[in-house]
Amino acid sequence: MRILIQPATLLGIILAGYLFKRLRLFRERDYRVLQTAEFNLILPGAIIYSFATNPHQVSFLLLSAFAVLAALLPPLGVYLTTRRTPADRRAFLMLNTSGFNIGCFCFPLLQTLIGSAALVPAAMFDLGNDVMVAAGTSVMTQSLLHIEPGRPLSEQGEVDAPVMPRPRSDDPDVRRLRRKALLVGIGKGFFGSVCFDVYLLMALMMLLGLNLPSWVAQVTQPFSGANALVSMLMVGMLMELPDGRGDIKAVGQVLAWRLPLGLIFAVAAWFLLPFDPVVREAIALCCLSPTAIFATMFTDKVLGNARLAGFTLALTAVISTVAMVGAHLLTAAL
């Protein structure tokens, strides 16, 4: 019973955020206030706290590489298999099939199921995961589908085509400027993410053998404590139930990609990674986690509406809770 208390609490916070909005205690767009605080202050602080309070081995960078692979393959698979699907639907699937909700969901659940020893490998897994979810997936989606950054897809013209139309030009100067704009956009996509910048700095310090001073942990501890509450409350505030068969189909497609691939990656982590059982179990459970919290933000930016991404996150959180607890009991029996 004890192992269900933490995930039930997280799901309860999502429900509270949703009910507060329905009761008009929160306004429709108030979630953006928490979104700004979460991605620019609270989550970066929680990342720093994790590195300041847990020792990290350089060999754990293999876990980061594994996470990059696990987060990269699903959106690529979506892109290659949906060539006749409208661009808006492709964008939703690519953004919501990639990545894992580690810092906001897995950290507290892993600590309950396995203990504090699971947080170090999970943080290193999240380092690679964050390369994709904090920037890489969004940049890749917009580049492959020819989506102009900075404006919702609905404002960029016809979205029924598989990719957005891109005006042709035989002028080499025009093509050069477009390539430059693309590179600038990719750079902003990565380095404009505070979480990505923080993870990059922490990884560099780890490679150089540098440790954060003890006072850093004291300063960032409140951010770590607030992380799960703020992120899950934000999800509840932006969540809405699916509107029609099209939304239900989109969520079903996300699940059809995430569930089997998550299981495959979890089995691969358990049997293939060259680490002790605690590390392998921690990574296997991470592979069963819900959709990334960043998916809600990027779905909002690209499609102009994050409600379906919020519902997807909440639904996958319920499924992940059952899957992670079941996987933990299974590994304990092996």
N, C-alpha and C positions, 0 to 999 in steps of 0.2 A: 504493500500500500504506500510506503514511504516514497518509492521511486516514481509514483504517479503524481505526487503533490506538486513538484516543481513544474512539470509540463502543464498540469491543470491550471496552475496559477498564471502561466503565460497566456494560455488560451482564455482565461477569465479576464485578463487585461485587455485583450483584443475585443472581447465581447463588451466590456465596459466602454471602450472608446466608441464602438458602434452604437451602443444604446444612448450614450451621452449626445451623440450627433442626432440620433432620431428624436430625442427629447428636446432638441434645440439648445442644449447647454453648450454645445460647440456649433459654430457655423460651418457651412459646407466646405469652405476653403481654409479653415483654421489649421488643418493638418500640415499646411505648408510652413507654418511657424515651427512646429516640431521637426519637420523635415530639414529645415535649414539648421536648426540646432543639432540634430542627430548627426548629419553627415559632415558638418564643419567644426563641431566642437566635442560632442559627447562620445561618438564612436572613435575619433582619433585619440581622445584622451584614454578610452578603454584599451586601445591598442598599445599605447605607450605604457600603461599600467601593467599589461600582460608581460611586456618585455622587461619592465623594471623589476618585476617580482618573481619571474621564473627564469631559470637558466636555459639557454638555448644552445644546442649542439650544431656545429656546421654540417654534420652528416644529415641533420633533419631537413636540409635544403632539398633532399630527394623527395620529401613529403610535399614541399612546395611545388616541385616539378610535376609530381603526380596530380596535384590539385589543378594546375594549369591545364593538363591534358583532360582531366575529368570535366572541367568547365568549358573547354574549347570544343570538344567533339559534338555535344548535342546541338548547339546552334549551327555548326557546319553541316551536320546531318539534316537539320531542318531546311537550311538554304538549298541543299542539293536535291531534296526530295519534294519541294513545294514550288517547283518552277512555274506552275500554272495557277498559283494561289495569289490573290490580291496582295499588294505590298503592305497594306496596313495589318492584315492577318499574319503575314510572314514576319513582320517586325515584332508583333506581340509574341509569337511563338519563339523567335530567336532570343528575345530579351528575357523571357520567363522560363525557358528550358535550361538556361546556362547558370551555373554557379550554385552556391549553397549558403544557407543562413547560419553562419558559424558563431560570430561574436554575439549576436542578439538571442539566438535560440539554443545553439549547441553547447556553449560554454556552461550555462547553469545546469543543463540536463546532463552533460558529461560529468560534471562535478558530483552530481547526485548519484549517477549510475556507477561510475568508475572511481572517482576521487580526483584530487588535485593533480595527480600525476598525468592525467589525460589532457590537461590544459596546455602544456608545453607543445606536444605534437599537434594538437588542434590549432594552436596559434600559428605554427609553421605551415600547416595545411592551409590556413586562412591567408597566409602571405601569398601563396600562389593563386588561391581562389580570388583574392582581391585584385590581382593583376587583371583578371577578366571582369569580375562583376563591378568593380569601381570605375572601370574605364574601357577595358578591352572589348567586351561584348557590345557596348554601345557604339564604339568607334567602328567595329567590324560590321555591325548591322547597318549603320548609316552609310558606310562605304560601299558595301555589297549591294544595297538596295537603292543607292543614289539618293539618299535622303539628305536634304540640306540641314546642317546643324543649326540650332537656335530657334527653329520655328516648328510648331506641330505639323504633322504630316497632312492634316486636313486643310492647311493653309497653302499647301504646295502644289495643288492641282489634282488631277485625276489619280485615284489610288487603286483603281480596279486592275491596273496592269501589275505584273509580277515585280517590276522595278519602276522607280520613278523616272519619267522621261528626262533625259539630259540633252540639252541642245548641242548639236554637232557644229564643229568649226574646222576649217582647213588652215586657219591662221596659226602658225607655230607659236606666236606670242600668246595667243589666247589659251592654247593648250598648256603652255608653260605656266601661265598664271593659275590655271586650274589645278595643275599638279602641285604648285606651291601652296595654294589654298587648302588642298587636301592634306598635305604634310603639316601645315599649320594647325588644321583642325584635329588631326591625330595627336599632335603634341599637346594641344589644349585639352583634348579628351583625357589624356593620361595625367599630365602634370597639373591640370586644373582640378583634379580630385585630391582633396586634402588627405583622405584616407590612404590613397595610393602613395602620396608623397611621404606620409609618415611611415608606412610599411617599407618603402624604399630606403629611408634613412635608418630605420631599425635594422634592416638586413645589412646595410653597409657597415654599421657599427659592429654587428655581430661578426662579419667577415674580418674586420680590423681588430677584433678582440677587445673592443671598448665596452665598458659597462656604464649604465646610467647611475648617477648618484642616488643615494637612498631618499633624498628629499623629493625626487621626481615621483616616486611611488606615493608619497604622502599627498602631493599636489593633485595627482591624477586619480586617486582612489575614489573621490566622489563621482567622477565621470563614469568610472567602471560600474559603480553601484547603480547609477541612473540609467545605464545603457538598455537593459532589458525592458524596464518600465516605459521609457520614452519611445523606444522603437515599436513595441507591441501596441502601445496606446495610439501611436500614429497610424499603424496598420488598421486598427479598428475604426479610426476616424475617417480614413479614406475609402474604406471597404463599402461596397454595395453588392446586393445579390445580383446574379446574372440577369440581363435584360433580354429575354427571348432565346430562341434556339441557337442563334449564331454565337452568343456568348457562352452558352452551355457547351457547344461544340468546341469552341476555342479552349476552354478550360479542360475539356476531355482530351484534346490533343496534347496539351501540356502534360497532363498526367500520363498519357500513353507514351510520351518520350521519357519523362523523368523517372517513373517507377521502375521499368525494366533496366534502364541504364544505371540508375542508382544502385540497384541490386547487383548488377554486373561489376560496377566499380567497387562496391563493398566487398564482394567475394574476391576480387583481384587484390584489394588492400590486405585482406586477411591471409591469403595464401602466397602472395608474391613479394610483399614488402619485406626487406631484410632487417626487421626489428623485433623486439620482444613482444609478447602477447598483449601487454597493456597498450603499447603504441599502435599495434595493428588493429586492435579493437577500437581504439579512439578514432582512427582514420576511417575504419569501416562504418562506424556510426555517423561520422561527418558526411559520408556519401549518401546517407539516407535522410539528410536534413531537408527542411522546406526550401522553397524558392528564396532567392536572395532578397534582402531588404532593398538593395539598390535597384532591383527590377521594378519596384513601385515608382521610384523617382524617374528612371529612364523611360518607363512606359508613359509616365505623365509628360515628360519633355518631348518625346517623339510622337506620341499619339494624342496628347492633350487631355488624357483621361486615365487616371490610375485606379479607378474603382475596381475594374476587373482584375488587375494585378493584385490588389489588396485582398480580394476574395480568394484568388488563387493561392496567395501566401497563407491565408487563414486555413483554407481547406487542406493544403499540403502540410501545414503544421499539425493538424489532427492526425493525418495519415502517418506523418513522420514520428509522432509520439508513440503510436502503436508499433511501428516498424523498429524504432530504435530500442524500445523496451524489450520487444520480442527478440531482436538480434543479441542484445545483452544477455538475456536469459539463455539463448542458444549457445553463445560462446562460453558461458559459465559452465554449461553442461558438457562441453567438449573436453 
